[in-house]
Amino acid sequence: MLGVVGVALFGTPAMAAEMSSAVAALYSSVSIYPPSAKSMTVCYGFVCRRREILDFAPGDRNALTQIMAAGRGSAVAERAAVQKAVVWFDRRMGPILGTNKRVAKADFRYFDDKHNYDCWDTTRNTTSLLLVLQDWGLLKHHVVGDPRYRGNTLVLQTPHNTAVLVDRATKVQWVVDLWPRGYLQPPDVMPVEKWVKED
């Protein structure tokens, strides 16, 4: 069951695993609780101005467990499964939030914050979902990394940030970036080294 988060923030306790200061700042900077194994705050409306609580029902956990089971064989397969898990999240929340009308690369120029995520919202939401998957033991080949930032006005690269997974074996950092994609499109998944050079 989903409930609106009011000013008083009826939230959830922090996850048992320790978070880095960069990940913790995603939540403290907008005064929300980090995700727990049972629920997460979903941000939308640009910089988390609108919020909803996603309480994970047994069916949600079963669906995500099935999705992630397909990725157990390798790191490559797990990243593909993570893309599907993020699409599941988009489908799960879109009709509730109205973000099923969202567009790729939304920002304040679209004048439709109530139906969209900015990159801060997608970074928080994707990181939260990844932390939940990690807490449930569904990430075998990766751990949740610190969010990454890019932006260089000298070369007309606009500011942008994203969630990150770190490959346990190679230590390569991979972005999981939903913001450049429209509703139900898989997030970009690529090495951070490539992502930081994109427009």
Sequence and secondary structure as in RCSB ss.txt:
>XXXX:A:sequence
MLGVVGVALFGTPAMAAEMSSAVAALYSSVSIYPPSAKSMTVCYGFVCRRREILDFAPGDRNALTQIMAAGRGSA
VAERAAVQKAVVWFDRRMGPILGTNKRVAKADFRYFDDKHNYDCWDTTRNTTSLLLVLQDWGLLKHHVVGDPRYR
GNTLVLQTPHNTAVLVDRATKVQWVVDLWPRGYLQPPDVMPVEKWVKED
>XXXX:A:secstr
  EE  TT       SS   HHHHHHHHTTT     SSEEEEEESSTTSEEEEEE  HHHHHHHHHHHHTTTT H
HHHHHHHHHHHHHHHHHHHHHHTGGG  TT  GGGS GGG   HHHHHHHHHHHHHHHHHTT  SSEEE   EEE
EEGGGTEEEEEEEEEEETTT  EEEEE TTS TT   EEEEHHHHTT  
